[in-house]
Amino acid sequence: MPKEAHTKAAEHHENAAKSHRTAAEHHGKGEHVKAHEESTKAQGHSKTAREHSDVAHAKSQSQK
């Protein structure tokens, strides 16, 4: 169902945002290695979010 697909995409977008915020906090403290690790996590979440967004969009289109 499209609702579940959109919800899953939103969860991954939220995880990406959280990782980006954490990376920014680490950079602000001069903890660049930790910031890089969080940035890498954020990229992974963003990629997964995009994939789930594409699925959600396709499912929404098929419901028309």
Gaussian input, Z-matrix of N, CA and C with variables (Angstrom, degrees):
# hf/3-21g

backbone

0 1
 N
 C     1     B1
 C     2     B2     1     A1
 N     3     B3     2     A2     1     D1
 C     4     B4     3     A3     2     D2
 C     5     B5     4     A4     3     D3
 N     6     B6     5     A5     4     D4
 C     7     B7     6     A6     5     D5
 C     8     B8     7     A7     6     D6
 N     9     B9     8     A8     7     D7
 C    10    B10     9     A9     8     D8
 C    11    B11    10    A10     9     D9
 N    12    B12    11    A11    10    D10
 C    13    B13    12    A12    11    D11
 C    14    B14    13    A13    12    D12
 N    15    B15    14    A14    13    D13
 C    16    B16    15    A15    14    D14
 C    17    B17    16    A16    15    D15
 N    18    B18    17    A17    16    D16
 C    19    B19    18    A18    17    D17
 C    20    B20    19    A19    18    D18
 N    21    B21    20    A20    19    D19
 C    22    B22    21    A21    20    D20
 C    23    B23    22    A22    21    D21
 N    24    B24    23    A23    22    D22
 C    25    B25    24    A24    23    D23
 C    26    B26    25    A25    24    D24
 N    27    B27    26    A26    25    D25
 C    28    B28    27    A27    26    D26
 C    29    B29    28    A28    27    D27
 N    30    B30    29    A29    28    D28
 C    31    B31    30    A30    29    D29
 C    32    B32    31    A31    30    D30
 N    33    B33    32    A32    31    D31
 C    34    B34    33    A33    32    D32
 C    35    B35    34    A34    33    D33
 N    36    B36    35    A35    34    D34
 C    37    B37    36    A36    35    D35
 C    38    B38    37    A37    36    D36
 N    39    B39    38    A38    37    D37
 C    40    B40    39    A39    38    D38
 C    41    B41    40    A40    39    D39
 N    42    B42    41    A41    40    D40
 C    43    B43    42    A42    41    D41
 C    44    B44    43    A43    42    D42
 N    45    B45    44    A44    43    D43
 C    46    B46    45    A45    44    D44
 C    47    B47    46    A46    45    D45
 N    48    B48    47    A47    46    D46
 C    49    B49    48    A48    47    D47
 C    50    B50    49    A49    48    D48
 N    51    B51    50    A50    49    D49
 C    52    B52    51    A51    50    D50
 C    53    B53    52    A52    51    D51
 N    54    B54    53    A53    52    D52
 C    55    B55    54    A54    53    D53
 C    56    B56    55    A55    54    D54
 N    57    B57    56    A56    55    D55
 C    58    B58    57    A57    56    D56
 C    59    B59    58    A58    57    D57
 N    60    B60    59    A59    58    D58
 C    61    B61    60    A60    59    D59
 C    62    B62    61    A61    60    D60
 N    63    B63    62    A62    61    D61
 C    64    B64    63    A63    62    D62
 C    65    B65    64    A64    63    D63
 N    66    B66    65    A65    64    D64
 C    67    B67    66    A66    65    D65
 C    68    B68    67    A67    66    D66
 N    69    B69    68    A68    67    D67
 C    70    B70    69    A69    68    D68
 C    71    B71    70    A70    69    D69
 N    72    B72    71    A71    70    D70
 C    73    B73    72    A72    71    D71
 C    74    B74    73    A73    72    D72
 N    75    B75    74    A74    73    D73
 C    76    B76    75    A75    74    D74
 C    77    B77    76    A76    75    D75
 N    78    B78    77    A77    76    D76
 C    79    B79    78    A78    77    D77
 C    80    B80    79    A79    78    D78
 N    81    B81    80    A80    79    D79
 C    82    B82    81    A81    80    D80
 C    83    B83    82    A82    81    D81
 N    84    B84    83    A83    82    D82
 C    85    B85    84    A84    83    D83
 C    86    B86    85    A85    84    D84
 N    87    B87    86    A86    85    D85
 C    88    B88    87    A87    86    D86
 C    89    B89    88    A88    87    D87
 N    90    B90    89    A89    88    D88
 C    91    B91    90    A90    89    D89
 C    92    B92    91    A91    90    D90
 N    93    B93    92    A92    91    D91
 C    94    B94    93    A93    92    D92
 C    95    B95    94    A94    93    D93
 N    96    B96    95    A95    94    D94
 C    97    B97    96    A96    95    D95
 C    98    B98    97    A97    96    D96
 N    99    B99    98    A98    97    D97
 C   100   B100    99    A99    98    D98
 C   101   B101   100   A100    99    D99
 N   102   B102   101   A101   100   D100
 C   103   B103   102   A102   101   D101
 C   104   B104   103   A103   102   D102
 N   105   B105   104   A104   103   D103
 C   106   B106   105   A105   104   D104
 C   107   B107   106   A106   105   D105
 N   108   B108   107   A107   106   D106
 C   109   B109   108   A108   107   D107
 C   110   B110   109   A109   108   D108
 N   111   B111   110   A110   109   D109
 C   112   B112   111   A111   110   D110
 C   113   B113   112   A112   111   D111
 N   114   B114   113   A113   112   D112
 C   115   B115   114   A114   113   D113
 C   116   B116   115   A115   114   D114
 N   117   B117   116   A116   115   D115
 C   118   B118   117   A117   116   D116
 C   119   B119   118   A118   117   D117
 N   120   B120   119   A119   118   D118
 C   121   B121   120   A120   119   D119
 C   122   B122   121   A121   120   D120
 N   123   B123   122   A122   121   D121
 C   124   B124   123   A123   122   D122
 C   125   B125   124   A124   123   D123
 N   126   B126   125   A125   124   D124
 C   127   B127   126   A126   125   D125
 C   128   B128   127   A127   126   D126
 N   129   B129   128   A128   127   D127
 C   130   B130   129   A129   128   D128
 C   131   B131   130   A130   129   D129
 N   132   B132   131   A131   130   D130
 C   133   B133   132   A132   131   D131
 C   134   B134   133   A133   132   D132
 N   135   B135   134   A134   133   D133
 C   136   B136   135   A135   134   D134
 C   137   B137   136   A136   135   D135
 N   138   B138   137   A137   136   D136
 C   139   B139   138   A138   137   D137
 C   140   B140   139   A139   138   D138
 N   141   B141   140   A140   139   D139
 C   142   B142   141   A141   140   D140
 C   143   B143   142   A142   141   D141
 N   144   B144   143   A143   142   D142
 C   145   B145   144   A144   143   D143
 C   146   B146   145   A145   144   D144
 N   147   B147   146   A146   145   D145
 C   148   B148   147   A147   146   D146
 C   149   B149   148   A148   147   D147
 N   150   B150   149   A149   148   D148
 C   151   B151   150   A150   149   D149
 C   152   B152   151   A151   150   D150
 N   153   B153   152   A152   151   D151
 C   154   B154   153   A153   152   D152
 C   155   B155   154   A154   153   D153
 N   156   B156   155   A155   154   D154
 C   157   B157   156   A156   155   D155
 C   158   B158   157   A157   156   D156
 N   159   B159   158   A158   157   D157
 C   160   B160   159   A159   158   D158
 C   161   B161   160   A160   159   D159
 N   162   B162   161   A161   160   D160
 C   163   B163   162   A162   161   D161
 C   164   B164   163   A163   162   D162
 N   165   B165   164   A164   163   D163
 C   166   B166   165   A165   164   D164
 C   167   B167   166   A166   165   D165
 N   168   B168   167   A167   166   D166
 C   169   B169   168   A168   167   D167
 C   170   B170   169   A169   168   D168
 N   171   B171   170   A170   169   D169
 C   172   B172   171   A171   170   D170
 C   173   B173   172   A172   171   D171
 N   174   B174   173   A173   172   D172
 C   175   B175   174   A174   173   D173
 C   176   B176   175   A175   174   D174
 N   177   B177   176   A176   175   D175
 C   178   B178   177   A177   176   D176
 C   179   B179   178   A178   177   D177
 N   180   B180   179   A179   178   D178
 C   181   B181   180   A180   179   D179
 C   182   B182   181   A181   180   D180
 N   183   B183   182   A182   181   D181
 C   184   B184   183   A183   182   D182
 C   185   B185   184   A184   183   D183
 N   186   B186   185   A185   184   D184
 C   187   B187   186   A186   185   D185
 C   188   B188   187   A187   186   D186
 N   189   B189   188   A188   187   D187
 C   190   B190   189   A189   188   D188
 C   191   B191   190   A190   189   D189

   B1=1.4461
   B2=1.5258
   B3=1.2890
   B4=1.4675
   B5=1.5256
   B6=1.3481
   B7=1.4637
   B8=1.5247
   B9=1.3309
   B10=1.4590
   B11=1.5320
   B12=1.3073
   B13=1.4635
   B14=1.5289
   B15=1.3275
   B16=1.4632
   B17=1.5359
   B18=1.3269
   B19=1.4626
   B20=1.5212
   B21=1.3139
   B22=1.4701
   B23=1.5303
   B24=1.3016
   B25=1.4682
   B26=1.5194
   B27=1.3266
   B28=1.4634
   B29=1.5240
   B30=1.3251
   B31=1.4649
   B32=1.5229
   B33=1.3240
   B34=1.4617
   B35=1.5268
   B36=1.3199
   B37=1.4696
   B38=1.5295
   B39=1.3293
   B40=1.4612
   B41=1.5311
   B42=1.3387
   B43=1.4634
   B44=1.5291
   B45=1.3173
   B46=1.4638
   B47=1.5251
   B48=1.3227
   B49=1.4642
   B50=1.5274
   B51=1.3213
   B52=1.4662
   B53=1.5367
   B54=1.3177
   B55=1.4634
   B56=1.5240
   B57=1.3241
   B58=1.4666
   B59=1.5352
   B60=1.3376
   B61=1.4675
   B62=1.5272
   B63=1.3169
   B64=1.4640
   B65=1.5276
   B66=1.3146
   B67=1.4669
   B68=1.5285
   B69=1.3117
   B70=1.4661
   B71=1.5286
   B72=1.3280
   B73=1.4671
   B74=1.5262
   B75=1.3206
   B76=1.4678
   B77=1.5320
   B78=1.3241
   B79=1.4755
   B80=1.5226
   B81=1.3271
   B82=1.4598
   B83=1.5168
   B84=1.3278
   B85=1.4630
   B86=1.5300
   B87=1.3330
   B88=1.4637
   B89=1.5210
   B90=1.3167
   B91=1.4678
   B92=1.5283
   B93=1.3241
   B94=1.4569
   B95=1.5238
   B96=1.3230
   B97=1.4631
   B98=1.5289
   B99=1.3352
   B100=1.4635
   B101=1.5240
   B102=1.3254
   B103=1.4688
   B104=1.5234
   B105=1.3210
   B106=1.4692
   B107=1.5316
   B108=1.3196
   B109=1.4613
   B110=1.5267
   B111=1.3228
   B112=1.4672
   B113=1.5251
   B114=1.3245
   B115=1.4619
   B116=1.5261
   B117=1.3169
   B118=1.4645
   B119=1.5246
   B120=1.3392
   B121=1.4716
   B122=1.5207
   B123=1.3125
   B124=1.4668
   B125=1.5214
   B126=1.3095
   B127=1.4667
   B128=1.5283
   B129=1.3241
   B130=1.4600
   B131=1.5166
   B132=1.3282
   B133=1.4684
   B134=1.5239
   B135=1.3255
   B136=1.4680
   B137=1.5236
   B138=1.3233
   B139=1.4710
   B140=1.5274
   B141=1.3218
   B142=1.4624
   B143=1.5242
   B144=1.3299
   B145=1.4641
   B146=1.5156
   B147=1.3098
   B148=1.4733
   B149=1.5281
   B150=1.3289
   B151=1.4597
   B152=1.5323
   B153=1.3266
   B154=1.4613
   B155=1.5334
   B156=1.3187
   B157=1.4693
   B158=1.5194
   B159=1.3245
   B160=1.4625
   B161=1.5298
   B162=1.3385
   B163=1.4680
   B164=1.5257
   B165=1.3303
   B166=1.4632
   B167=1.5262
   B168=1.3193
   B169=1.4598
   B170=1.5350
   B171=1.3201
   B172=1.4589
   B173=1.5336
   B174=1.3408
   B175=1.4624
   B176=1.5229
   B177=1.3211
   B178=1.4702
   B179=1.5258
   B180=1.3239
   B181=1.4592
   B182=1.5214
   B183=1.3388
   B184=1.4653
   B185=1.5305
   B186=1.3116
   B187=1.4637
   B188=1.5249
   B189=1.3202
   B190=1.4685
   B191=1.5059
   A1=110.02
   A2=116.71
   A3=119.83
   A4=113.83
   A5=117.59
   A6=119.33
   A7=111.11
   A8=117.16
   A9=121.00
   A10=110.78
   A11=116.57
   A12=120.34
   A13=110.75
   A14=116.72
   A15=120.40
   A16=110.57
   A17=116.26
   A18=120.49
   A19=110.59
   A20=116.73
   A21=120.85
   A22=110.13
   A23=117.41
   A24=120.76
   A25=110.22
   A26=116.75
   A27=121.05
   A28=111.13
   A29=117.45
   A30=120.64
   A31=111.27
   A32=116.22
   A33=119.49
   A34=111.59
   A35=117.25
   A36=120.03
   A37=110.12
   A38=116.35
   A39=120.44
   A40=111.43
   A41=116.96
   A42=120.11
   A43=111.32
   A44=116.15
   A45=119.78
   A46=110.15
   A47=116.75
   A48=120.36
   A49=110.94
   A50=116.16
   A51=120.40
   A52=110.19
   A53=116.88
   A54=120.32
   A55=111.61
   A56=116.98
   A57=120.00
   A58=110.67
   A59=116.86
   A60=120.08
   A61=111.25
   A62=116.40
   A63=120.44
   A64=110.35
   A65=116.64
   A66=120.17
   A67=110.24
   A68=117.11
   A69=120.58
   A70=110.66
   A71=116.63
   A72=120.15
   A73=111.19
   A74=116.20
   A75=120.12
   A76=111.17
   A77=116.40
   A78=119.25
   A79=110.21
   A80=115.66
   A81=119.89
   A82=113.27
   A83=116.14
   A84=121.52
   A85=112.20
   A86=115.93
   A87=120.18
   A88=113.24
   A89=116.58
   A90=121.81
   A91=108.90
   A92=115.55
   A93=120.38
   A94=114.02
   A95=117.99
   A96=119.74
   A97=109.53
   A98=116.58
   A99=120.29
   A100=110.67
   A101=116.40
   A102=120.42
   A103=110.41
   A104=115.81
   A105=119.60
   A106=110.43
   A107=117.01
   A108=120.71
   A109=110.89
   A110=116.61
   A111=120.47
   A112=111.56
   A113=116.68
   A114=120.22
   A115=110.54
   A116=115.72
   A117=120.50
   A118=110.26
   A119=116.83
   A120=120.51
   A121=110.21
   A122=116.12
   A123=120.87
   A124=110.78
   A125=116.76
   A126=120.16
   A127=111.00
   A128=116.25
   A129=119.89
   A130=111.65
   A131=115.77
   A132=119.31
   A133=110.78
   A134=116.67
   A135=120.17
   A136=111.23
   A137=115.89
   A138=119.99
   A139=109.89
   A140=116.30
   A141=120.54
   A142=110.86
   A143=116.41
   A144=120.28
   A145=110.63
   A146=116.22
   A147=120.37
   A148=110.72
   A149=115.52
   A150=119.71
   A151=110.47
   A152=116.62
   A153=120.28
   A154=111.09
   A155=117.11
   A156=120.50
   A157=110.91
   A158=115.84
   A159=119.75
   A160=110.94
   A161=116.29
   A162=120.49
   A163=109.87
   A164=116.53
   A165=120.88
   A166=110.59
   A167=115.91
   A168=119.81
   A169=110.50
   A170=115.86
   A171=119.71
   A172=110.92
   A173=115.93
   A174=119.12
   A175=110.88
   A176=116.73
   A177=120.10
   A178=110.50
   A179=116.15
   A180=120.14
   A181=111.34
   A182=116.22
   A183=119.41
   A184=111.68
   A185=117.74
   A186=122.01
   A187=112.61
   A188=117.41
   A189=120.70
   A190=111.35
   D1=145.54
   D2=-179.54
   D3=-59.79
   D4=-35.41
   D5=-177.31
   D6=-59.18
   D7=-46.95
   D8=-179.08
   D9=-64.72
   D10=-38.68
   D11=179.56
   D12=-64.67
   D13=-42.03
   D14=178.71
   D15=-67.05
   D16=-38.80
   D17=178.99
   D18=-63.15
   D19=-43.03
   D20=179.40
   D21=-64.15
   D22=-42.13
   D23=177.94
   D24=-61.78
   D25=-43.11
   D26=-179.88
   D27=-62.26
   D28=-40.66
   D29=178.63
   D30=-59.77
   D31=-42.61
   D32=179.64
   D33=-69.39
   D34=-36.77
   D35=175.65
   D36=-62.50
   D37=-42.12
   D38=178.77
   D39=-64.21
   D40=-40.66
   D41=177.51
   D42=-64.25
   D43=-38.73
   D44=177.67
   D45=-63.84
   D46=-43.92
   D47=179.65
   D48=-62.21
   D49=-41.94
   D50=179.29
   D51=-61.67
   D52=-44.44
   D53=179.05
   D54=-64.77
   D55=-38.64
   D56=177.48
   D57=-63.32
   D58=-42.92
   D59=178.19
   D60=-63.02
   D61=-42.10
   D62=178.78
   D63=-63.80
   D64=-41.63
   D65=177.72
   D66=-61.08
   D67=-41.41
   D68=179.39
   D69=-63.46
   D70=-40.55
   D71=177.99
   D72=-61.99
   D73=-43.94
   D74=178.98
   D75=-63.38
   D76=-41.93
   D77=177.83
   D78=-61.09
   D79=-40.79
   D80=179.71
   D81=-62.55
   D82=-27.41
   D83=179.31
   D84=-92.44
   D85=0.12
   D86=-178.69
   D87=79.62
   D88=13.23
   D89=-179.85
   D90=-93.06
   D91=74.53
   D92=-169.98
   D93=-72.02
   D94=-30.54
   D95=178.08
   D96=-67.08
   D97=-46.71
   D98=177.33
   D99=-62.25
   D100=-38.74
   D101=178.90
   D102=-62.29
   D103=-42.24
   D104=179.54
   D105=-63.66
   D106=-41.45
   D107=178.54
   D108=-60.66
   D109=-44.02
   D110=178.66
   D111=-67.33
   D112=-35.78
   D113=177.39
   D114=-63.69
   D115=-38.69
   D116=177.78
   D117=-64.53
   D118=-42.63
   D119=175.48
   D120=-60.17
   D121=-44.46
   D122=-178.89
   D123=-59.68
   D124=-42.32
   D125=178.89
   D126=-61.70
   D127=-41.38
   D128=178.36
   D129=-62.90
   D130=-44.78
   D131=178.16
   D132=-63.92
   D133=-39.34
   D134=179.68
   D135=-63.56
   D136=-41.60
   D137=179.32
   D138=-63.57
   D139=-46.18
   D140=179.44
   D141=-64.32
   D142=-39.78
   D143=177.95
   D144=-60.37
   D145=-42.30
   D146=179.61
   D147=-61.96
   D148=-43.21
   D149=179.86
   D150=-62.34
   D151=-44.58
   D152=179.04
   D153=-67.79
   D154=-34.27
   D155=177.00
   D156=-63.74
   D157=-40.94
   D158=178.54
   D159=-63.40
   D160=-42.30
   D161=177.99
   D162=-63.27
   D163=-46.00
   D164=-179.24
   D165=-60.65
   D166=-42.47
   D167=179.82
   D168=-63.27
   D169=-44.24
   D170=-179.88
   D171=-62.43
   D172=-42.19
   D173=179.28
   D174=-65.56
   D175=-37.70
   D176=178.50
   D177=-65.31
   D178=-39.99
   D179=-179.90
   D180=-65.46
   D181=-35.71
   D182=-177.79
   D183=-73.97
   D184=-14.45
   D185=179.92
   D186=-83.87
   D187=-10.31
   D188=-177.21
   D189=-69.93

